[in-house]
Amino acid sequence: MVEAPEVKICGLTRREDAEHAASLGADYLGVVLSPGFRRSVAEAEADALLRGLAPVRVAVLVDEEPARAAEFARAVGAGVIQLHGSEPREVVVELAAEGGWRLWKSVRAREPDDVRRAVDRYGPWAEAILVEGHVEGVVGGGGARLSQERFGGLRELVPAPLRTVLAGGLTPDSVAEAVDHFGPHVVDVSSGVEVGAGRKDPDLIARFIREARRARGPGRGTGNPAGRGAFA
């Protein structure tokens, strides 16, 4: 039986939103730790925001040096580091060697070859490739959905044991169709469950999780045991 995807609620800036997401069954809680973005959270604030909550903590970072990335991750007890910039392979290799967390590497894909290149470049060291649509000049949060026609074979582009994280333009109204079509292991949402930048809505979170989990992707494998996604 093919399992429903895991769910990551990203771009959290308020404790109440993190608590709602955890209570509603989110698997991952993401905070943007690199400074300078609308949903950026300082290290001390991020730890307080997530403290005591059960879901896996995801430190979302953009073009940080490995030492600084590790410092961010340790400060919030991250189980996942999501590298969401244009990090060279050497950064991924160094963070993988240090251990203590899983690595997700994002790709803003124009064409399927963009995903293939990310798999070739980062696959031996990353647990997952996060795929979102490309918006010119935007690092993350552009809300660009992947073309179903162009990226219909997404699971073949990201072969096991790598996992696929799908982001970009997902909402409670679109996530079930996206899961049915692309078959990701994880779906990642930020602005799609917001009523304002960084302000999540518990009803939208509940609907998103419910819709994601009622869907069943096409022949998705289990991958390894157990993102900037929409956050800018």
N, C-alpha and C positions, 0 to 999 in steps of 0.2 A: 504493500500500500504506500502510495506517495503521500508524504506528510505536508501539511500546510506550512507556509513560510513562518519564520520568526519575524518579529516586528521590532524595529528600532525607532524610538521617538527622539528626534535630534533637535539641537538648537534650544535646549532648555535654559531658561534664565531665572525661573522662580521655583522655590521649594514646593509650593502647592501644586504646580504643574507636574513636577517630578513625582510627587506622592500620588497624584491622580493616575499618571501613566503606570506606575508600579502596581497600584491597586487594581487596575484594569487589565493587567496581564502582559505588559510590554516585556520583551526579553532583554532589550538593551536601552540604556539611557545615555544620550550623547550630549556633550557640552563642547562648545567651541572655545579652546584655550588660547589659540593664537590671537593676539590683540588686533584691534583695528576694524572689526566687523560689527554689524548691528547686534548680533547675538553673542559677542565675545563675553566671556566670564573670567574674572580673575581667579587664580588658583585657590586662594583661601575661600572665596565665595563658592567655587565649584565643589569643594570638599563638603562644605556645610549644606549645599543644595542637594547632594546625593547621599549624605551620610545615613547609614542604617537601612537603605533601600536594597531590595533583593536583586533587581536586574543587573546585568553586567554593565559596568561603566565604560563608556567609550570616550577617549580623549581625541577630539578632532583637531588636527594640527595642519598648518599650511607652511611649507618651506622652512621648517625649523632645522637647525643643526641637530645632529643626533644626540649630543649631550643635553641640549635644551629640551628636545622632545622627550627624552627619558625622564628629565626632571619634572616636566609637566605631568607625565603619566604617573610617576610615583606619587606626586602631590595629591592626586585624586584617587589613587588606588585603581587605576584603569586596568581592566581585563583585556581591552582592545585599544590599540592605537590606530586611528584612521588617518592616513596621510592623504591630504586632499589638495596638494599643490602640484608642483612640477619637480618633485624630489627625484634626484638621480638614484640609480640603483644602489650606489654605495651607502646611502642613508638607510635604505631598507635592509641591506645586508648587515650593517652595524647594529641596528636595533634588533634584528632577529638574533644576532649572536649574543646580545645581552640577555634576552629571554625575559620571562616573567609576564608576558603579554602576547596576544595574537596581533597580527598586522593585517589591516585592510588597506589596499591601495586603490585610489580612485582613478577613473579615466573618464574624461568628458568626450564622448565619442561622436564624431561626425559620420564615420564609416566603420563597418565591421573590422577593417584592418587596424583601426585604432585600438580595439579591444585585443586583437591578436598580438599586437606589439606589446601591450601592457602585460599580457600573460607571459610572453617570452622574456620580457625584461625583469618582471618582479615575481613570477610564479614560483620559482624554487624557494623563496623566502616568505612570501605572503600566505596567509590562510585564505584570503578572499580578494576578489577584484570587485570594486564598487563601480557600477556603470550608470552614468546619467547622460542626458543629452547635452550637446554643446551649445553654449551661448557665447558669442564673440565678446571678449573682454570681461567675462564673468568667471570668477574662480568657483563659486558654488552658489546655489540658491536661485539660479536663473529660471528654475521651474520647467526646464525643457524636457519633454518626454522623448523617449526613444521611439523611433518609427517602427511600428509593428512589421511593416513590409520589409524594411531594410535590415532589421535586427531580429527577424523571426527565429533564427537558430542560435539565440544567445547562449543557451546551455552548451551547445557544441563549440561555441567560441571560447568558453571558459570551462575546460574539461576537468573532471575529477583528477586529483583530490581537491582542487581549488573549489571554493564556494563562490556563488554569485550574489552580490548585494545590489538590488535595484533601487535607484533613487531618481529624482527629477520629475516634478509635476504630479506626483501621486496625491490623491485625495480619497476620502471615503467613497466617493462616487466612481473613481477610476481604478482603485487598487485591485478589485476582484478580477476585472478584465485583464489587467496587466499581469497578474499572477497566472491566470489561465493561459495567457499567450506566451509569456517569457519563462515561467517556471523558476523564479529565483529562490534561493535558500533564505534570503532575508529581504524584507522591504523596509525602506528608510524614508521617513517623512518628517518634515519640519513645518514649513509654511502651510501645508495642506491641512493641518489641524489647528490653525491659529485664527484668532479674532483680531490680532494686531501683532506687529513684529515682536517675537519672543513671548507672546501671551497665548498659551495653549487653551483650547476649549475642551473640557472633559467629555462632553457629548460627542464632539468630533473625534477625539481619541478613541472613545468606546466604539463608535461606528467604524472607524478605520480598522481597528483590531478585529472586530467581528467580521467585516467584509473580507479582510485578508485571509482569515482562517477558514472561511467557508469555501474559498477557492482551492483548486488543486491544479498545480502546474503540469505541463506535458512531460511526463517521464523524467522528473527531476531525481537525480541521485541523492544520497544522504550526505556526501562530502565528508569533511572532517567533523568530529564531535565539537560540540560546543561546550567613517566614512569620511573640498568641503561639500557634503550632501547639502540639501536645501537649507542654508543657514545665513548666507551673506545678507 
